[in-house]
Amino acid sequence: MKADIHPDYHMIKVVMTDGTEYETRSTWGTEGAVMNLEIDPKSHPAWTGGNQQLMDRAGRVSKFKKRFEGLGL
């Protein structure tokens, strides 16, 4: 196996949408970086059975609905 071809594997902090956080190892970011999730298993309809509303961050959901409102699906 070639030496020095693998990405750096280090500890990062993940912050969920409800503010809970945990530490895990990842190749994302740098040592000690914080990953803020916009959608996680506690808020996404795929995991919650569709009972919760999807948080509209930066108007993305509104833009999508406005763009496709005339399709009548």
All heavy atoms as a GROMACS GRO file, in nm:
protein
  578
    1MET      N    1   0.083  -0.117   0.000
    1MET     CA    2   0.000   0.000   0.000
    1MET      C    3   0.089   0.125   0.000
    1MET      O    4   0.191   0.128   0.065
    1MET     CB    5  -0.090  -0.002   0.124
    1MET     CG    6  -0.189   0.108   0.118
    1MET     SD    7  -0.316   0.122   0.247
    1MET     CE    8  -0.321  -0.027   0.335
    2LYS      N    9   0.047   0.226  -0.074
    2LYS     CA   10   0.123   0.351  -0.080
    2LYS      C   11   0.115   0.426   0.052
    2LYS      O   12   0.010   0.428   0.117
    2LYS     CB   13   0.071   0.440  -0.192
    2LYS     CG   14   0.095   0.385  -0.329
    2LYS     CD   15   0.044   0.483  -0.434
    2LYS     CE   16   0.068   0.429  -0.571
    2LYS     NZ   17   0.017   0.522  -0.674
    3ALA      N   18   0.223   0.489   0.088
    3ALA     CA   19   0.226   0.568   0.210
    3ALA      C   20   0.172   0.708   0.185
    3ALA      O   21   0.184   0.762   0.075
    3ALA     CB   22   0.370   0.576   0.261
    4ASP      N   23   0.112   0.768   0.285
    4ASP     CA   24   0.064   0.907   0.284
    4ASP      C   25  -0.040   0.939   0.177
    4ASP      O   26  -0.043   1.048   0.122
    4ASP     CB   27   0.182   1.004   0.269
    4ASP     CG   28   0.282   0.988   0.382
    4ASP    OD1   29   0.238   0.963   0.495
    4ASP    OD2   30   0.403   1.002   0.356
    5ILE      N   31  -0.127   0.843   0.143
    5ILE     CA   32  -0.232   0.872   0.046
    5ILE      C   33  -0.369   0.882   0.112
    5ILE      O   34  -0.465   0.923   0.050
    5ILE     CB   35  -0.238   0.767  -0.067
    5ILE    CG1   36  -0.273   0.630  -0.011
    5ILE    CG2   37  -0.110   0.764  -0.146
    5ILE    CD1   38  -0.309   0.528  -0.117
    6HIS      N   39  -0.379   0.845   0.240
    6HIS     CA   40  -0.507   0.845   0.309
    6HIS      C   41  -0.533   0.980   0.375
    6HIS      O   42  -0.441   1.045   0.424
    6HIS     CB   43  -0.511   0.734   0.414
    6HIS     CG   44  -0.496   0.598   0.352
    6HIS    ND1   45  -0.596   0.538   0.281
    6HIS    CD2   46  -0.392   0.513   0.350
    6HIS    CE1   47  -0.555   0.421   0.238
    6HIS    NE2   48  -0.430   0.404   0.278
    7PRO      N   49  -0.660   1.023   0.378
    7PRO     CA   50  -0.692   1.152   0.442
    7PRO      C   51  -0.672   1.144   0.594
    7PRO      O   52  -0.676   1.036   0.653
    7PRO     CB   53  -0.839   1.173   0.408
    7PRO     CG   54  -0.893   1.040   0.374
    7PRO     CD   55  -0.778   0.959   0.322
    8ASP      N   56  -0.654   1.260   0.654
    8ASP     CA   57  -0.637   1.270   0.799
    8ASP      C   58  -0.767   1.231   0.869
    8ASP      O   59  -0.874   1.279   0.834
    8ASP     CB   60  -0.599   1.414   0.834
    8ASP     CG   61  -0.578   1.433   0.982
    8ASP    OD1   62  -0.532   1.337   1.048
    8ASP    OD2   63  -0.608   1.542   1.032
    9TYR      N   64  -0.760   1.144   0.968
    9TYR     CA   65  -0.875   1.096   1.044
    9TYR      C   66  -0.865   1.153   1.184
    9TYR      O   67  -0.771   1.122   1.256
    9TYR     CB   68  -0.870   0.943   1.045
    9TYR     CG   69  -0.997   0.874   1.083
    9TYR    CD1   70  -1.115   0.896   1.015
    9TYR    CD2   71  -0.998   0.783   1.188
    9TYR    CE1   72  -1.232   0.830   1.049
    9TYR    CE2   73  -1.114   0.716   1.223
    9TYR     CZ   74  -1.229   0.740   1.154
    9TYR     OH   75  -1.345   0.674   1.189
   10HIS      N   76  -0.956   1.241   1.224
   10HIS     CA   77  -0.944   1.317   1.347
   10HIS      C   78  -1.079   1.333   1.416
   10HIS      O   79  -1.183   1.296   1.363
   10HIS     CB   80  -0.884   1.454   1.316
   10HIS     CG   81  -0.953   1.520   1.202
   10HIS    ND1   82  -0.911   1.505   1.071
   10HIS    CD2   83  -1.064   1.596   1.196
   10HIS    CE1   84  -0.993   1.571   0.992
   10HIS    NE2   85  -1.086   1.626   1.065
   11MET      N   86  -1.079   1.392   1.536
   11MET     CA   87  -1.201   1.414   1.614
   11MET      C   88  -1.267   1.546   1.572
   11MET      O   89  -1.201   1.648   1.556
   11MET     CB   90  -1.169   1.420   1.764
   11MET     CG   91  -1.116   1.291   1.822
   11MET     SD   92  -1.231   1.154   1.810
   11MET     CE   93  -1.355   1.202   1.928
   12ILE      N   94  -1.401   1.541   1.553
   12ILE     CA   95  -1.482   1.660   1.526
   12ILE      C   96  -1.603   1.659   1.619
   12ILE      O   97  -1.637   1.555   1.676
   12ILE     CB   98  -1.528   1.671   1.379
   12ILE    CG1   99  -1.625   1.558   1.345
   12ILE    CG2  100  -1.412   1.674   1.284
   12ILE    CD1  101  -1.702   1.582   1.216
   13LYS      N  102  -1.671   1.774   1.632
   13LYS     CA  103  -1.793   1.782   1.710
   13LYS      C  104  -1.910   1.800   1.614
   13LYS      O  105  -1.906   1.884   1.524
   13LYS     CB  106  -1.788   1.900   1.807
   13LYS     CG  107  -1.907   1.904   1.898
   13LYS     CD  108  -1.920   2.023   1.992
   13LYS     CE  109  -1.799   2.099   2.022
   13LYS     NZ  110  -1.823   2.214   2.113
   14VAL      N  111  -2.016   1.721   1.633
   14VAL     CA  112  -2.137   1.730   1.552
   14VAL      C  113  -2.248   1.789   1.638
   14VAL      O  114  -2.274   1.740   1.748
   14VAL     CB  115  -2.180   1.591   1.499
   14VAL    CG1  116  -2.307   1.601   1.419
   14VAL    CG2  117  -2.068   1.530   1.416
   15VAL      N  118  -2.312   1.897   1.590
   15VAL     CA  119  -2.421   1.962   1.662
   15VAL      C  120  -2.551   1.936   1.586
   15VAL      O  121  -2.564   1.973   1.470
   15VAL     CB  122  -2.397   2.115   1.676
   15VAL    CG1  123  -2.511   2.180   1.750
   15VAL    CG2  124  -2.264   2.140   1.745
   16MET      N  125  -2.646   1.870   1.654
   16MET     CA  126  -2.774   1.836   1.594
   16MET      C  127  -2.864   1.960   1.590
   16MET      O  128  -2.832   2.063   1.649
   16MET     CB  129  -2.843   1.727   1.677
   16MET     CG  130  -2.756   1.606   1.701
   16MET     SD  131  -2.734   1.507   1.556
   16MET     CE  132  -2.860   1.388   1.583
   17THR      N  133  -2.979   1.951   1.523
   17THR     CA  134  -3.069   2.066   1.509
   17THR      C  135  -3.130   2.108   1.642
   17THR      O  136  -3.166   2.224   1.659
   17THR     CB  137  -3.184   2.035   1.411
   17THR    OG1  138  -3.254   1.919   1.456
   17THR    CG2  139  -3.132   2.013   1.270
   18ASP      N  140  -3.141   2.016   1.738
   18ASP     CA  141  -3.198   2.053   1.868
   18ASP      C  142  -3.093   2.100   1.968
   18ASP      O  143  -3.123   2.127   2.083
   18ASP     CB  144  -3.277   1.937   1.927
   18ASP     CG  145  -3.190   1.816   1.962
   18ASP    OD1  146  -3.070   1.817   1.930
   18ASP    OD2  147  -3.243   1.722   2.024
   19GLY      N  148  -2.968   2.111   1.924
   19GLY     CA  149  -2.861   2.163   2.009
   19GLY      C  150  -2.776   2.057   2.076
   19GLY      O  151  -2.672   2.088   2.132
   20THR      N  152  -2.820   1.931   2.074
   20THR     CA  153  -2.737   1.826   2.131
   20THR      C  154  -2.612   1.809   2.047
   20THR      O  155  -2.614   1.834   1.926
   20THR     CB  156  -2.812   1.691   2.140
   20THR    OG1  157  -2.855   1.653   2.011
   20THR    CG2  158  -2.931   1.700   2.234
   21GLU      N  159  -2.506   1.768   2.110
   21GLU     CA  160  -2.380   1.754   2.037
   21GLU      C  161  -2.306   1.629   2.084
   21GLU      O  162  -2.329   1.580   2.194
   21GLU     CB  163  -2.294   1.878   2.054
   21GLU     CG  164  -2.274   1.923   2.195
   21GLU     CD  165  -2.206   2.059   2.204
   21GLU    OE1  166  -2.256   2.156   2.144
   21GLU    OE2  167  -2.102   2.065   2.271
   22TYR      N  168  -2.223   1.577   1.996
   22TYR     CA  169  -2.140   1.463   2.029
   22TYR      C  170  -2.010   1.471   1.950
   22TYR      O  171  -2.002   1.543   1.851
   22TYR     CB  172  -2.212   1.330   2.005
   22TYR     CG  173  -2.247   1.303   1.860
   22TYR    CD1  174  -2.161   1.231   1.779
   22TYR    CD2  175  -2.365   1.349   1.804
   22TYR    CE1  176  -2.192   1.206   1.647
   22TYR    CE2  177  -2.397   1.324   1.673
   22TYR     CZ  178  -2.310   1.252   1.595
   22TYR     OH  179  -2.341   1.228   1.464
   23GLU      N  180  -1.910   1.398   1.993
   23GLU     CA  181  -1.782   1.395   1.923
   23GLU      C  182  -1.767   1.262   1.852
   23GLU      O  183  -1.809   1.158   1.903
   23GLU     CB  184  -1.667   1.417   2.021
   23GLU     CG  185  -1.660   1.559   2.070
   23GLU     CD  186  -1.529   1.592   2.140
   23GLU    OE1  187  -1.437   1.507   2.138
   23GLU    OE2  188  -1.519   1.701   2.194
   24THR      N  189  -1.708   1.266   1.735
   24THR     CA  190  -1.684   1.146   1.657
   24THR      C  191  -1.558   1.165   1.574
   24THR      O  192  -1.508   1.276   1.560
   24THR     CB  193  -1.805   1.116   1.565
   24THR    OG1  194  -1.786   0.989   1.503
   24THR    CG2  195  -1.823   1.222   1.459
   25ARG      N  196  -1.509   1.058   1.518
   25ARG     CA  197  -1.392   1.066   1.430
   25ARG      C  198  -1.439   1.078   1.286
   25ARG      O  199  -1.537   1.017   1.247
   25ARG     CB  200  -1.303   0.944   1.449
   25ARG     CG  201  -1.242   0.941   1.588
   25ARG     CD  202  -1.154   0.822   1.612
   25ARG     NE  203  -1.047   0.805   1.515
   25ARG     CZ  204  -0.928   0.864   1.520
   25ARG    NH1  205  -0.900   0.946   1.619
   25ARG    NH2  206  -0.837   0.841   1.429
   26SER      N  207  -1.369   1.161   1.206
   26SER     CA  208  -1.410   1.186   1.069
   26SER      C  209  -1.293   1.236   0.986
   26SER      O  210  -1.192   1.281   1.040
   26SER     CB  211  -1.521   1.291   1.068
   26SER     OG  212  -1.556   1.325   0.936
   27THR      N  213  -1.309   1.230   0.855
   27THR     CA  214  -1.212   1.290   0.764
   27THR      C  215  -1.258   1.430   0.723
   27THR      O  216  -1.187   1.501   0.654
   27THR     CB  217  -1.193   1.206   0.638
   27THR    OG1  218  -1.319   1.190   0.573
   27THR    CG2  219  -1.135   1.069   0.672
   28TRP      N  220  -1.381   1.470   0.765
   28TRP     CA  221  -1.436   1.601   0.732
   28TRP      C  222  -1.368   1.709   0.815
   28TRP      O  223  -1.342   1.693   0.934
   28TRP     CB  224  -1.586   1.602   0.762
   28TRP     CG  225  -1.652   1.733   0.734
   28TRP    CD1  226  -1.701   1.775   0.614
   28TRP    CD2  227  -1.675   1.839   0.826
   28TRP    NE1  228  -1.754   1.901   0.627
   28TRP    CE2  229  -1.739   1.942   0.756
   28TRP    CE3  230  -1.647   1.858   0.960
   28TRP    CZ2  231  -1.776   2.061   0.816
   28TRP    CZ3  232  -1.685   1.977   1.020
   28TRP    CH2  233  -1.748   2.077   0.948
   29GLY      N  234  -1.339   1.823   0.757
   29GLY     CA  235  -1.284   1.937   0.830
   29GLY      C  236  -1.146   1.913   0.886
   29GLY      O  237  -1.066   1.838   0.830
   30THR      N  238  -1.118   1.981   0.996
   30THR     CA  239  -0.989   1.969   1.063
   30THR      C  240  -1.012   1.927   1.208
   30THR      O  241  -1.126   1.925   1.256
   30THR     CB  242  -0.914   2.104   1.062
   30THR    OG1  243  -0.995   2.202   1.128
   30THR    CG2  244  -0.883   2.149   0.920
   31GLU      N  245  -0.907   1.896   1.278
   31GLU     CA  246  -0.916   1.856   1.418
   31GLU      C  247  -0.992   1.962   1.499
   31GLU      O  248  -0.960   2.081   1.492
   31GLU     CB  249  -0.776   1.839   1.476
   31GLU     CG  250  -0.773   1.800   1.622
   31GLU     CD  251  -0.810   1.655   1.647
   31GLU    OE1  252  -0.784   1.571   1.560
   31GLU    OE2  253  -0.865   1.627   1.754
   32GLY      N  254  -1.097   1.921   1.571
   32GLY     CA  255  -1.174   2.013   1.654
   32GLY      C  256  -1.280   2.093   1.580
   32GLY      O  257  -1.346   2.177   1.640
   33ALA      N  258  -1.302   2.069   1.452
   33ALA     CA  259  -1.402   2.143   1.375
   33ALA      C  260  -1.542   2.108   1.426
   33ALA      O  261  -1.565   2.003   1.484
   33ALA     CB  262  -1.391   2.110   1.227
   34VAL      N  263  -1.638   2.199   1.402
   34VAL     CA  264  -1.776   2.178   1.445
   34VAL      C  265  -1.864   2.167   1.321
   34VAL      O  266  -1.866   2.257   1.237
   34VAL     CB  267  -1.825   2.295   1.533
   34VAL    CG1  268  -1.971   2.276   1.570
   34VAL    CG2  269  -1.739   2.308   1.657
   35MET      N  270  -1.938   2.055   1.310
   35MET     CA  271  -2.031   2.034   1.198
   35MET      C  272  -2.172   2.060   1.250
   35MET      O  273  -2.221   1.989   1.337
   35MET     CB  274  -2.021   1.891   1.145
   35MET     CG  275  -2.120   1.861   1.034
   35MET     SD  276  -2.120   1.687   0.984
   35MET     CE  277  -1.968   1.681   0.892
   36ASN      N  278  -2.237   2.165   1.200
   36ASN     CA  279  -2.375   2.197   1.239
   36ASN      C  280  -2.469   2.138   1.135
   36ASN      O  281  -2.465   2.176   1.019
   36ASN     CB  282  -2.395   2.349   1.246
   36ASN     CG  283  -2.316   2.410   1.358
   36ASN    OD1  284  -2.331   2.371   1.473
   36ASN    ND2  285  -2.231   2.505   1.325
   37LEU      N  286  -2.554   2.044   1.179
   37LEU     CA  287  -2.646   1.978   1.088
   37LEU      C  288  -2.771   2.061   1.067
   37LEU      O  289  -2.825   2.118   1.162
   37LEU     CB  290  -2.684   1.841   1.144
   37LEU     CG  291  -2.571   1.742   1.164
   37LEU    CD1  292  -2.626   1.612   1.218
   37LEU    CD2  293  -2.496   1.718   1.035
   38GLU      N  294  -2.818   2.072   0.943
   38GLU     CA  295  -2.943   2.139   0.914
   38GLU      C  296  -3.059   2.041   0.923
   38GLU      O  297  -3.170   2.077   0.956
   38GLU     CB  298  -2.939   2.201   0.774
   38GLU     CG  299  -2.845   2.318   0.764
   38GLU     CD  300  -2.850   2.384   0.628
   38GLU    OE1  301  -2.935   2.346   0.545
   38GLU    OE2  302  -2.768   2.472   0.604
   39ILE      N  303  -3.033   1.916   0.888
   39ILE     CA  304  -3.134   1.810   0.895
   39ILE      C  305  -3.068   1.690   0.960
   39ILE      O  306  -2.958   1.652   0.924
   39ILE     CB  307  -3.185   1.773   0.754
   39ILE    CG1  308  -3.258   1.892   0.692
   39ILE    CG2  309  -3.275   1.652   0.760
   39ILE    CD1  310  -3.308   1.867   0.552
   40ASP      N  311  -3.137   1.632   1.058
   40ASP     CA  312  -3.085   1.513   1.125
   40ASP      C  313  -3.199   1.415   1.149
   40ASP      O  314  -3.315   1.445   1.120
   40ASP     CB  315  -3.011   1.550   1.254
   40ASP     CG  316  -3.101   1.614   1.358
   40ASP    OD1  317  -3.222   1.586   1.359
   40ASP    OD2  318  -3.049   1.692   1.438
   41PRO      N  319  -3.171   1.296   1.200
   41PRO     CA  320  -3.276   1.195   1.219
   41PRO      C  321  -3.389   1.239   1.312
   41PRO      O  322  -3.497   1.183   1.307
   41PRO     CB  323  -3.200   1.076   1.279
   41PRO     CG  324  -3.061   1.094   1.233
   41PRO     CD  325  -3.038   1.242   1.225
   42LYS      N  326  -3.367   1.339   1.396
   42LYS     CA  327  -3.472   1.384   1.487
   42LYS      C  328  -3.570   1.478   1.419
   42LYS      O  329  -3.680   1.499   1.469
   42LYS     CB  330  -3.410   1.454   1.608
   42LYS     CG  331  -3.328   1.361   1.693
   42LYS     CD  332  -3.266   1.437   1.808
   42LYS     CE  333  -3.176   1.346   1.889
   42LYS     NZ  334  -3.109   1.417   1.997
   43SER      N  335  -3.532   1.539   1.304
   43SER     CA  336  -3.619   1.637   1.241
   43SER      C  337  -3.659   1.600   1.098
   43SER      O  338  -3.749   1.662   1.042
   43SER     CB  339  -3.551   1.774   1.239
   43SER     OG  340  -3.435   1.771   1.158
   44HIS      N  341  -3.596   1.501   1.036
   44HIS     CA  342  -3.625   1.468   0.897
   44HIS      C  343  -3.744   1.372   0.887
   44HIS      O  344  -3.750   1.274   0.959
   44HIS     CB  345  -3.502   1.405   0.832
   44HIS     CG  346  -3.511   1.401   0.683
   44HIS    ND1  347  -3.584   1.306   0.616
   44HIS    CD2  348  -3.460   1.482   0.588
   44HIS    CE1  349  -3.575   1.327   0.487
   44HIS    NE2  350  -3.502   1.434   0.467
   45PRO      N  351  -3.840   1.400   0.799
   45PRO     CA  352  -3.960   1.317   0.787
   45PRO      C  353  -3.930   1.170   0.752
   45PRO      O  354  -4.010   1.084   0.784
   45PRO     CB  355  -4.038   1.382   0.673
   45PRO     CG  356  -3.988   1.521   0.665
   45PRO     CD  357  -3.846   1.518   0.712
   46ALA      N  358  -3.819   1.141   0.689
   46ALA     CA  359  -3.786   1.003   0.654
   46ALA      C  360  -3.769   0.917   0.779
   46ALA      O  361  -3.798   0.798   0.778
   46ALA     CB  362  -3.659   0.998   0.569
   47TRP      N  363  -3.722   0.977   0.888
   47TRP     CA  364  -3.701   0.902   1.013
   47TRP      C  365  -3.816   0.921   1.111
   47TRP      O  366  -3.835   0.842   1.200
   47TRP     CB  367  -3.571   0.945   1.080
   47TRP     CG  368  -3.450   0.893   1.012
   47TRP    CD1  369  -3.399   0.767   1.018
   47TRP    CD2  370  -3.364   0.965   0.925
   47TRP    NE1  371  -3.287   0.757   0.941
   47TRP    CE2  372  -3.263   0.878   0.882
   47TRP    CE3  373  -3.362   1.097   0.879
   47TRP    CZ2  374  -3.161   0.917   0.798
   47TRP    CZ3  375  -3.261   1.136   0.795
   47TRP    CH2  376  -3.163   1.046   0.754
   48THR      N  377  -3.891   1.029   1.100
   48THR     CA  378  -3.996   1.058   1.197
   48THR      C  379  -4.133   1.012   1.150
   48THR      O  380  -4.231   1.031   1.221
   48THR     CB  381  -4.003   1.209   1.225
   48THR    OG1  382  -4.036   1.277   1.104
   48THR    CG2  383  -3.874   1.261   1.282
   49GLY      N  384  -4.143   0.956   1.030
   49GLY     CA  385  -4.272   0.912   0.980
   49GLY      C  386  -4.354   1.024   0.918
   49GLY      O  387  -4.472   1.011   0.894
   50GLY      N  388  -4.290   1.138   0.894
   50GLY     CA  389  -4.357   1.250   0.830
   50GLY      C  390  -4.442   1.334   0.923
   50GLY      O  391  -4.517   1.419   0.878
   51ASN      N  392  -4.431   1.311   1.053
   51ASN     CA  393  -4.514   1.384   1.149
   51ASN      C  394  -4.463   1.524   1.179
   51ASN      O  395  -4.539   1.610   1.220
   51ASN     CB  396  -4.524   1.306   1.280
   51ASN     CG  397  -4.596   1.175   1.261
   51ASN    OD1  398  -4.677   1.163   1.170
   51ASN    ND2  399  -4.567   1.078   1.344
   52GLN      N  400  -4.334   1.547   1.163
   52GLN     CA  401  -4.279   1.678   1.195
   52GLN      C  402  -4.262   1.762   1.070
   52GLN      O  403  -4.245   1.709   0.961
   52GLN     CB  404  -4.143   1.664   1.264
   52GLN     CG  405  -4.152   1.599   1.400
   52GLN     CD  406  -4.016   1.591   1.466
   52GLN    OE1  407  -3.915   1.616   1.403
   52GLN    NE2  408  -4.015   1.555   1.592
   53GLN      N  409  -4.268   1.893   1.086
   53GLN     CA  410  -4.244   1.984   0.975
   53GLN      C  411  -4.096   1.996   0.948
   53GLN      O  412  -4.016   2.002   1.041
   53GLN     CB  413  -4.299   2.122   1.008
   53GLN     CG  414  -4.448   2.134   0.991
   53GLN     CD  415  -4.489   2.125   0.847
   53GLN    OE1  416  -4.510   2.016   0.795
   53GLN    NE2  417  -4.498   2.236   0.780
   54LEU      N  418  -4.059   2.003   0.823
   54LEU     CA  419  -3.921   2.023   0.783
   54LEU      C  420  -3.885   2.169   0.807
   54LEU      O  421  -3.959   2.259   0.767
   54LEU     CB  422  -3.906   1.989   0.635
   54LEU     CG  423  -3.769   1.960   0.580
   54LEU    CD1  424  -3.705   1.844   0.656
   54LEU    CD2  425  -3.776   1.926   0.434
   55MET      N  426  -3.774   2.194   0.876
   55MET     CA  427  -3.734   2.332   0.905
   55MET      C  428  -3.692   2.400   0.774
   55MET      O  429  -3.618   2.345   0.696
   55MET     CB  430  -3.617   2.333   1.003
   55MET     CG  431  -3.655   2.285   1.140
   55MET     SD  432  -3.517   2.283   1.252
   55MET     CE  433  -3.487   2.456   1.271
   56ASP      N  434  -3.744   2.520   0.751
   56ASP     CA  435  -3.715   2.593   0.629
   56ASP      C  436  -3.596   2.685   0.652
   56ASP      O  437  -3.610   2.799   0.692
   56ASP     CB  438  -3.838   2.674   0.587
   56ASP     CG  439  -3.823   2.732   0.447
   56ASP    OD1  440  -3.718   2.708   0.384
   56ASP    OD2  441  -3.914   2.801   0.402
   57ARG      N  442  -3.477   2.633   0.628
   57ARG     CA  443  -3.355   2.711   0.646
   57ARG      C  444  -3.324   2.787   0.518
   57ARG      O  445  -3.319   2.729   0.412
   57ARG     CB  446  -3.237   2.619   0.679
   57ARG     CG  447  -3.259   2.535   0.800
   57ARG     CD  448  -3.182   2.592   0.915
   57ARG     NE  449  -3.207   2.519   1.036
   57ARG     CZ  450  -3.116   2.489   1.124
   57ARG    NH1  451  -2.993   2.523   1.105
   57ARG    NH2  452  -3.148   2.425   1.233
   58ALA      N  453  -3.309   2.914   0.528
   58ALA     CA  454  -3.273   3.002   0.417
   58ALA      C  455  -3.378   3.001   0.306
   58ALA      O  456  -3.350   3.032   0.192
   58ALA     CB  457  -3.136   2.964   0.360
   59GLY      N  458  -3.502   2.964   0.338
   59GLY     CA  459  -3.611   2.969   0.241
   59GLY      C  460  -3.605   2.864   0.133
   59GLY      O  461  -3.672   2.876   0.030
   60ARG      N  462  -3.528   2.758   0.151
   60ARG     CA  463  -3.512   2.657   0.046
   60ARG      C  464  -3.642   2.583   0.017
   60ARG      O  465  -3.676   2.558  -0.097
   60ARG     CB  466  -3.402   2.558   0.085
   60ARG     CG  467  -3.266   2.620   0.087
   60ARG     CD  468  -3.162   2.516   0.120
   60ARG     NE  469  -3.040   2.584   0.160
   60ARG     CZ  470  -2.965   2.547   0.260
   60ARG    NH1  471  -2.996   2.444   0.332
   60ARG    NH2  472  -2.856   2.614   0.290
   61VAL      N  473  -3.714   2.545   0.123
   61VAL     CA  474  -3.840   2.473   0.104
   61VAL      C  475  -3.941   2.564   0.036
   61VAL      O  476  -4.012   2.521  -0.056
   61VAL     CB  477  -3.892   2.420   0.239
   61VAL    CG1  478  -4.028   2.355   0.221
   61VAL    CG2  479  -3.794   2.321   0.301
   62SER      N  480  -3.947   2.690   0.077
   62SER     CA  481  -4.040   2.784   0.016
   62SER      C  482  -4.009   2.804  -0.132
   62SER      O  483  -4.100   2.808  -0.216
   62SER     CB  484  -4.033   2.920   0.087
   62SER     OG  485  -4.064   2.906   0.222
   63LYS      N  486  -3.883   2.817  -0.166
   63LYS     CA  487  -3.844   2.834  -0.306
   63LYS      C  488  -3.883   2.712  -0.389
   63LYS      O  489  -3.932   2.724  -0.501
   63LYS     CB  490  -3.693   2.857  -0.317
   63LYS     CG  491  -3.648   2.992  -0.268
   63LYS     CD  492  -3.497   3.004  -0.276
   63LYS     CE  493  -3.448   3.129  -0.208
   63LYS     NZ  494  -3.302   3.137  -0.204
   64PHE      N  495  -3.863   2.593  -0.332
   64PHE     CA  496  -3.898   2.469  -0.402
   64PHE      C  497  -4.049   2.462  -0.426
   64PHE      O  498  -4.094   2.434  -0.537
   64PHE     CB  499  -3.851   2.348  -0.322
   64PHE     CG  500  -3.885   2.217  -0.386
   64PHE    CD1  501  -3.804   2.164  -0.484
   64PHE    CD2  502  -3.999   2.148  -0.350
   64PHE    CE1  503  -3.834   2.043  -0.544
   64PHE    CE2  504  -4.031   2.028  -0.409
   64PHE     CZ  505  -3.949   1.975  -0.507
   65LYS      N  506  -4.127   2.490  -0.321
   65LYS     CA  507  -4.273   2.484  -0.335
   65LYS      C  508  -4.323   2.586  -0.436
   65LYS      O  509  -4.412   2.557  -0.516
   65LYS     CB  510  -4.338   2.508  -0.200
   65LYS     CG  511  -4.326   2.390  -0.106
   65LYS     CD  512  -4.398   2.417   0.024
   65LYS     CE  513  -4.389   2.297   0.117
   65LYS     NZ  514  -4.454   2.321   0.246
   66LYS      N  515  -4.266   2.707  -0.434
   66LYS     CA  516  -4.309   2.811  -0.528
   66LYS      C  517  -4.274   2.772  -0.672
   66LYS      O  518  -4.353   2.793  -0.763
   66LYS     CB  519  -4.242   2.943  -0.493
   66LYS     CG  520  -4.287   3.059  -0.579
   66LYS     CD  521  -4.223   3.189  -0.537
   66LYS     CE  522  -4.269   3.300  -0.628
   66LYS     NZ  523  -4.200   3.425  -0.598
   67ARG      N  524  -4.158   2.711  -0.690
   67ARG     CA  525  -4.113   2.675  -0.823
   67ARG      C  526  -4.201   2.566  -0.885
   67ARG      O  527  -4.228   2.567  -1.005
   67ARG     CB  528  -3.969   2.625  -0.816
   67ARG     CG  529  -3.909   2.591  -0.950
   67ARG     CD  530  -3.763   2.557  -0.935
   67ARG     NE  531  -3.707   2.520  -1.063
   67ARG     CZ  532  -3.587   2.472  -1.081
   67ARG    NH1  533  -3.507   2.458  -0.977
   67ARG    NH2  534  -3.542   2.441  -1.199
   68PHE      N  535  -4.247   2.472  -0.803
   68PHE     CA  536  -4.322   2.358  -0.856
   68PHE      C  537  -4.470   2.359  -0.817
   68PHE      O  538  -4.538   2.256  -0.826
   68PHE     CB  539  -4.256   2.228  -0.809
   68PHE     CG  540  -4.119   2.208  -0.866
   68PHE    CD1  541  -4.006   2.229  -0.788
   68PHE    CD2  542  -4.101   2.173  -0.999
   68PHE    CE1  543  -3.879   2.213  -0.840
   68PHE    CE2  544  -3.974   2.157  -1.052
   68PHE     CZ  545  -3.863   2.178  -0.974
   69GLU      N  546  -4.525   2.474  -0.778
   69GLU     CA  547  -4.664   2.478  -0.734
   69GLU      C  548  -4.764   2.451  -0.845
   69GLU      O  549  -4.873   2.403  -0.819
   69GLU     CB  550  -4.694   2.614  -0.669
   69GLU     CG  551  -4.690   2.730  -0.765
   69GLU     CD  552  -4.702   2.864  -0.692
   69GLU    OE1  553  -4.732   2.864  -0.572
   69GLU    OE2  554  -4.680   2.967  -0.756
   70GLY      N  555  -4.731   2.477  -0.968
   70GLY     CA  556  -4.826   2.459  -1.079
   70GLY      C  557  -4.831   2.320  -1.137
   70GLY      O  558  -4.908   2.294  -1.229
   71LEU      N  559  -4.754   2.226  -1.087
   71LEU     CA  560  -4.753   2.091  -1.144
   71LEU      C  561  -4.875   2.009  -1.104
   71LEU      O  562  -4.910   1.915  -1.172
   71LEU     CB  563  -4.625   2.016  -1.102
   71LEU     CG  564  -4.495   2.067  -1.163
   71LEU    CD1  565  -4.379   1.986  -1.113
   71LEU    CD2  566  -4.501   2.060  -1.315
   72GLY      N  567  -4.938   2.043  -0.994
   72GLY     CA  568  -5.061   1.974  -0.952
   72GLY      C  569  -5.037   1.832  -0.907
   72GLY      O  570  -5.122   1.746  -0.928
   73LEU      N  571  -4.922   1.806  -0.846
   73LEU     CA  572  -4.896   1.670  -0.797
   73LEU      C  573  -4.961   1.646  -0.663
   73LEU      O  574  -4.959   1.718  -0.574
   73LEU     CB  575  -4.746   1.646  -0.786
   73LEU     CG  576  -4.672   1.649  -0.918
   73LEU    CD1  577  -4.522   1.633  -0.896
   73LEU    CD2  578  -4.722   1.539  -1.009
   0.00000   0.00000   0.00000
